[in-house]
Every structure is written in C-alpha cells, then in structure tokens.
Amino acid sequence: MEAILSKMAPFSKRTILFVDTLGDMTKIDDVMRVLGLKPHVVHSVAEVVDKDKCPHVDTIVVDTLNMVSGLVFGIGSRVFFSFF
C-alpha cells in the first residue's frame, strides 16, 4: 500500500467528480480518500450543471456510459472521462 500511496502523492488533494447514478455499493469514494484524493459525489447530471454546488474538478469518473453524453452537453465538450 505504501508504494501505491507514494505513486499517488503527486495527485493528492485533486478533486474527483464521481457521478454515481447506480448507487455505488463498493464505497469507491472511500478508496479515493485513502489514495489522497478528494471525491465529490453526485447522483445526477443536474447536480453537475449547478456550478454553485459543484467544485472545480480535475477528473470525472462515471458509473455508466449513458452519463457521458449528458455530461458533455451539460458542462461542455472539453472533458476527459475515466471509466471503471
């Protein structure tokens, strides 16, 4: 675990937007915190569009490919996505 944390050190405190529409039961947001990241979990695209409630994010993680088109149209086309 120490080796992983040292590799993650340059990315610590980065804000990760996790769009959780399926009700994640794996606690991936807890794993992100252990890795030194700051997850911001939302459950719909509507929560992302409201810029007052959504912080500046470094990475977006979505739980389903269906969310990608909604996010691109909702927050702009200059977006990178991570899928798991």
Buried (B, 14 or more C-beta within 10 A) or exposed (E): EEEEEEEBEEEEEBBBBBBBBEEEEEEBBEEBEEBBBBBBBBBEBEBBBEEEEBEEBBBBBBBEEEBBEBBBEBBEEEBEBEEE
